[in-house]
Amino acid sequence: MIMDRIALILAIVGGLNWGSIGLFRFDIVAWLFGGQTATVSRVVYTLVGLAALWCISLLFRSDAVTDALYFAVPSPWR
């Protein structure tokens, strides 16, 4: 559960960084940590990439609590 949240936070950071690159041609991570080739920047980029891979697993996992709530509430669309 905590890994899921950390992964989501890192994926959001990566998404916001890519958004700033796409819209403004400004790399926030590189700016904060001294360029794209700086060791800290590369570590952040690697962690964001690993977090994105972890988040793929969220798509295929079933949470028992969420499933119980989903099926307990009647819906005309199911």
C-alpha positions in Angstrom: 0.0 0.0 0.0 2.7 2.5 0.9 4.7 1.4 -2.2 1.7 2.2 -4.3 1.5 5.7 -2.9 5.2 6.4 -3.3 5.0 5.1 -6.9 2.0 7.2 -7.7 3.7 10.3 -6.2 6.8 9.7 -8.3 4.8 9.0 -11.4 2.9 12.3 -10.9 6.3 14.1 -10.4 7.5 12.6 -13.7 4.2 13.6 -15.5 4.4 17.1 -14.2 8.1 17.3 -15.3 7.2 16.0 -18.8 4.4 18.5 -19.0 6.7 21.4 -18.2 9.1 20.1 -20.8 6.4 19.8 -23.4 4.7 23.2 -22.7 7.7 25.4 -21.6 10.8 23.5 -22.7 11.8 23.6 -19.0 13.1 20.5 -17.2 12.3 21.0 -13.5 14.3 18.0 -12.3 17.4 19.1 -14.3 17.0 22.7 -13.0 16.7 21.5 -9.4 19.5 19.1 -9.4 22.1 20.6 -11.7 21.4 19.4 -15.3 20.2 16.2 -16.9 23.5 14.4 -16.5 23.9 15.2 -12.8 23.9 12.1 -10.7 21.0 13.2 -8.6 18.9 14.0 -11.7 19.7 10.6 -13.1 18.6 8.9 -9.9 15.3 10.9 -9.9 14.7 9.9 -13.6 15.4 6.3 -12.7 13.1 6.3 -9.7 10.3 7.9 -11.8 10.8 5.2 -14.4 10.7 2.4 -11.9 7.6 4.0 -10.3 5.9 4.0 -13.6 6.6 0.3 -14.1 5.2 -0.3 -10.6 2.1 1.7 -11.5 1.4 -0.6 -14.4 0.7 -3.4 -11.8 -2.0 -1.2 -10.2 -4.0 -1.6 -13.4 -4.2 -5.4 -13.0 -4.5 -5.7 -9.2 -7.8 -6.3 -7.5 -8.4 -4.6 -4.1 -10.9 -6.6 -2.1 -12.3 -3.5 -0.3 -12.8 -1.6 -3.5 -14.3 -4.6 -5.2 -16.7 -5.1 -2.3 -17.8 -1.5 -2.3 -18.1 -1.5 -6.1 -20.4 -4.5 -6.2 -22.4 -3.6 -3.1 -23.7 -0.4 -4.6 -26.4 -1.0 -7.3 -25.8 0.7 -10.6 -27.9 0.7 -13.7 -24.7 0.6 -15.9 -23.6 -2.8 -14.8 
